[in-house]
Amino acid sequence: MSEPSALETIQANVVAELKTVEGIGISPIDGQPAAKAASPSQMFKITTHPNSNEIARIDPVTLPDAYPGHVVSLNEDEIKLIDAESGSIGGHAVATYEVPIYVAGYVYTDGTDAEEARRLACRFGEATQRKLMVFCPITSDTAGMTAPWVLRAAEFGPIPVDSNTHGLLMKFWAKYQLQASLTT
């Protein structure tokens, strides 16, 4: 079995950390806290207006197995190369990247009080943010990777689902380094 990639490691570690957010629901499927990974195409379906590229609607495709819960996705198309050095670390090349991590936090209510439901989604989102803003997704034992950086918060916004399910989309950036030997 091969080593997981940097992105697989980051995503798995973020999902594991989200399982410790206070108040998270327990999945009836596996009895675990309700946080899981999804590919970007399985996180949302985006519908545009006819004859335009303007977004008309964003619909969740993957929802958590229980509420409150999370769905996490990394978008490889948005990776940024931040810095690259070669030869300066004992014949190694070092590249520093940033990758966006999308976290969708969902809550479920009876739908009778929309304002209270939004407050509940915001409280769960705040607990999620507090947890992730001090979290470093790469551990020192991950081969070939270093990342002494915590996640950086970028954007937040509501996810309209239905009158009972309310969500908050949070975007964080994870910074990490990969090393490669320059000698054969």
C-alpha positions as a Python dict, from the first residue, in 0.01 Angstrom:
ca = {
    (1, 'M'): (0, 0, 0),
    (2, 'S'): (142, 339, -98),
    (3, 'E'): (181, 643, 122),
    (4, 'P'): (-112, 886, 107),
    (5, 'S'): (-51, 1206, -89),
    (6, 'A'): (-9, 1542, 84),
    (7, 'L'): (-367, 1636, -4),
    (8, 'E'): (-511, 1304, 116),
    (9, 'T'): (-324, 1347, 443),
    (10, 'I'): (-443, 1705, 493),
    (11, 'Q'): (-804, 1614, 414),
    (12, 'A'): (-802, 1307, 641),
    (13, 'N'): (-651, 1505, 929),
    (14, 'V'): (-906, 1787, 890),
    (15, 'V'): (-1192, 1534, 890),
    (16, 'A'): (-1047, 1370, 1204),
    (17, 'E'): (-1018, 1710, 1377),
    (18, 'L'): (-1376, 1804, 1284),
    (19, 'K'): (-1498, 1487, 1452),
    (20, 'T'): (-1393, 1650, 1781),
    (21, 'V'): (-1599, 1970, 1740),
    (22, 'E'): (-1826, 2022, 2038),
    (23, 'G'): (-2186, 1927, 1966),
    (24, 'I'): (-2123, 1721, 1651),
    (25, 'G'): (-2383, 1455, 1574),
    (26, 'I'): (-2318, 1080, 1576),
    (27, 'S'): (-2376, 889, 1252),
    (28, 'P'): (-2637, 613, 1276),
    (29, 'I'): (-2446, 432, 1001),
    (30, 'D'): (-2113, 375, 1177),
    (31, 'G'): (-2156, 528, 1525),
    (32, 'Q'): (-1878, 781, 1454),
    (33, 'P'): (-1897, 1161, 1472),
    (34, 'A'): (-2058, 1303, 1156),
    (35, 'A'): (-1767, 1441, 950),
    (36, 'K'): (-1664, 1304, 613),
    (37, 'A'): (-1469, 1388, 299),
    (38, 'A'): (-1612, 1444, -49),
    (39, 'S'): (-1459, 1533, -383),
    (40, 'P'): (-1527, 1891, -501),
    (41, 'S'): (-1774, 1764, -761),
    (42, 'Q'): (-1963, 1573, -491),
    (43, 'M'): (-1979, 1862, -246),
    (44, 'F'): (-2204, 2098, -446),
    (45, 'K'): (-2400, 2117, -770),
    (46, 'I'): (-2377, 2466, -920),
    (47, 'T'): (-2651, 2582, -1155),
    (48, 'T'): (-2594, 2891, -1368),
    (49, 'H'): (-2849, 3124, -1524),
    (50, 'P'): (-2937, 3043, -1885),
    (51, 'N'): (-2725, 3248, -2130),
    (52, 'S'): (-2490, 3363, -1854),
    (53, 'N'): (-2217, 3236, -1625),
    (54, 'E'): (-2384, 3387, -1319),
    (55, 'I'): (-2456, 3138, -1044),
    (56, 'A'): (-2829, 3087, -1002),
    (57, 'R'): (-2819, 2822, -732),
    (58, 'I'): (-2574, 2614, -529),
    (59, 'D'): (-2718, 2285, -403),
    (60, 'P'): (-2543, 2048, -162),
    (61, 'V'): (-2482, 1705, -314),
    (62, 'T'): (-2324, 1534, -13),
    (63, 'L'): (-2471, 1588, 333),
    (64, 'P'): (-2340, 1452, 664),
    (65, 'D'): (-2477, 1126, 801),
    (66, 'A'): (-2607, 1307, 1113),
    (67, 'Y'): (-2661, 1663, 1236),
    (68, 'P'): (-2480, 1874, 1328),
    (69, 'G'): (-2217, 1746, 1087),
    (70, 'H'): (-1946, 1838, 836),
    (71, 'V'): (-1847, 1763, 478),
    (72, 'V'): (-1488, 1848, 376),
    (73, 'S'): (-1335, 1893, 33),
    (74, 'L'): (-999, 2008, -106),
    (75, 'N'): (-986, 2159, -453),
    (76, 'E'): (-662, 2065, -631),
    (77, 'D'): (-741, 2317, -909),
    (78, 'E'): (-686, 2603, -663),
    (79, 'I'): (-346, 2498, -523),
    (80, 'K'): (-99, 2787, -511),
    (81, 'L'): (280, 2753, -527),
    (82, 'I'): (397, 3002, -264),
    (83, 'D'): (775, 2950, -268),
    (84, 'A'): (1037, 2715, -412),
    (85, 'E'): (1403, 2672, -314),
    (86, 'S'): (1660, 2425, -439),
    (87, 'G'): (1995, 2307, -309),
    (88, 'S'): (1976, 2505, 12),
    (89, 'I'): (1878, 2216, 237),
    (90, 'G'): (2140, 1946, 186),
    (91, 'G'): (2075, 1884, -182),
    (92, 'H'): (1697, 1899, -158),
    (93, 'A'): (1439, 2108, -335),
    (94, 'V'): (1166, 2249, -116),
    (95, 'A'): (835, 2378, -248),
    (96, 'T'): (576, 2553, -32),
    (97, 'Y'): (211, 2531, -136),
    (98, 'E'): (-129, 2645, -17),
    (99, 'V'): (-444, 2443, -81),
    (100, 'P'): (-801, 2551, -4),
    (101, 'I'): (-1006, 2339, 231),
    (102, 'Y'): (-1382, 2375, 205),
    (103, 'V'): (-1576, 2281, 516),
    (104, 'A'): (-1955, 2272, 503),
    (105, 'G'): (-2114, 2257, 846),
    (106, 'Y'): (-2481, 2160, 860),
    (107, 'V'): (-2747, 2166, 1132),
    (108, 'Y'): (-3101, 2031, 1126),
    (109, 'T'): (-3400, 2190, 1297),
    (110, 'D'): (-3775, 2145, 1291),
    (111, 'G'): (-3803, 2440, 1050),
    (112, 'T'): (-4048, 2639, 1261),
    (113, 'D'): (-3811, 2926, 1347),
    (114, 'A'): (-3580, 3024, 1059),
    (115, 'E'): (-3397, 3286, 1267),
    (116, 'E'): (-3320, 3036, 1544),
    (117, 'A'): (-3204, 2783, 1284),
    (118, 'R'): (-2960, 3039, 1137),
    (119, 'R'): (-2830, 3115, 1487),
    (120, 'L'): (-2778, 2743, 1550),
    (121, 'A'): (-2586, 2712, 1219),
    (122, 'C'): (-2374, 3013, 1316),
    (123, 'R'): (-2297, 2869, 1662),
    (124, 'F'): (-2190, 2537, 1509),
    (125, 'G'): (-1986, 2729, 1250),
    (126, 'E'): (-1815, 2931, 1524),
    (127, 'A'): (-1724, 2612, 1714),
    (128, 'T'): (-1583, 2472, 1389),
    (129, 'Q'): (-1381, 2787, 1322),
    (130, 'R'): (-1239, 2795, 1675),
    (131, 'K'): (-1128, 2433, 1634),
    (132, 'L'): (-968, 2475, 1290),
    (133, 'M'): (-803, 2814, 1335),
    (134, 'V'): (-554, 2660, 1581),
    (135, 'F'): (-517, 2329, 1396),
    (136, 'C'): (-210, 2217, 1202),
    (137, 'P'): (-318, 1948, 949),
    (138, 'I'): (28, 1795, 891),
    (139, 'T'): (205, 1606, 1169),
    (140, 'S'): (581, 1577, 1199),
    (141, 'D'): (570, 1206, 1114),
    (142, 'T'): (427, 1260, 764),
    (143, 'A'): (699, 1150, 519),
    (144, 'G'): (833, 1423, 291),
    (145, 'M'): (601, 1694, 423),
    (146, 'T'): (636, 1966, 677),
    (147, 'A'): (379, 2222, 776),
    (148, 'P'): (431, 2412, 1099),
    (149, 'W'): (139, 2637, 1001),
    (150, 'V'): (-215, 2640, 1132),
    (151, 'L'): (-505, 2675, 892),
    (152, 'R'): (-580, 3028, 772),
    (153, 'A'): (-945, 3131, 755),
    (154, 'A'): (-1052, 3290, 427),
    (155, 'E'): (-1425, 3307, 355),
    (156, 'F'): (-1754, 3216, 517),
    (157, 'G'): (-2109, 3212, 383),
    (158, 'P'): (-2452, 3053, 432),
    (159, 'I'): (-2559, 2740, 245),
    (160, 'P'): (-2932, 2746, 170),
    (161, 'V'): (-3061, 2389, 183),
    (162, 'D'): (-3425, 2376, 292),
    (163, 'S'): (-3644, 2497, 578),
    (164, 'N'): (-3508, 2225, 810),
    (165, 'T'): (-3141, 2203, 710),
    (166, 'H'): (-2914, 2504, 741),
    (167, 'G'): (-2547, 2525, 657),
    (168, 'L'): (-2238, 2740, 668),
    (169, 'L'): (-1959, 2710, 411),
    (170, 'M'): (-1613, 2787, 546),
    (171, 'K'): (-1298, 2814, 336),
    (172, 'F'): (-957, 2771, 498),
    (173, 'W'): (-609, 2760, 346),
    (174, 'A'): (-359, 2492, 447),
    (175, 'K'): (7, 2569, 386),
    (176, 'Y'): (253, 2281, 349),
    (177, 'Q'): (598, 2198, 212),
    (178, 'L'): (719, 1908, 3),
    (179, 'Q'): (1087, 1809, -19),
    (180, 'A'): (1258, 1617, -297),
    (181, 'S'): (1617, 1503, -329),
    (182, 'L'): (1820, 1666, -608),
    (183, 'T'): (2065, 1374, -616),
    (184, 'T'): (1995, 1043, -789),
}
